[in-house]
Amino acid sequence: MQADQRPKPCHPSRAGLSPFGQVFFQTMENRPSHRPRIGTFFLLIGLFLLLLFLGSGFSRQPSFLFLFLSLISLLIGFLFRRNAPRPSSGRFDMIRKAIEGRRRRQDEKKK
């Protein structure tokens, strides 16, 4: 990496780091949280264990261990997912942009 291509330090205390360290810390600070993904994993495991419990119930020998593990896993999954920001679906972006454009033109006509 040439001297003119070095990334700027993201924090004054990290100014003495190598270019790799600066890039590493920039990307680490800007990464989204993995908590929602972990929560989704626990929710899927909980649903699978609940299906196993239901299957064991149909065989007339219910295994309550599957039920308890599924409830614990579902609870952990909901706790991890509860504060996760929802991503924008983008379904109504065109309509929203058209309405904003119309409002902008009306504001320009009033001026």
Beta strands, then each sheet from edge to edge (+ up, - down):
end
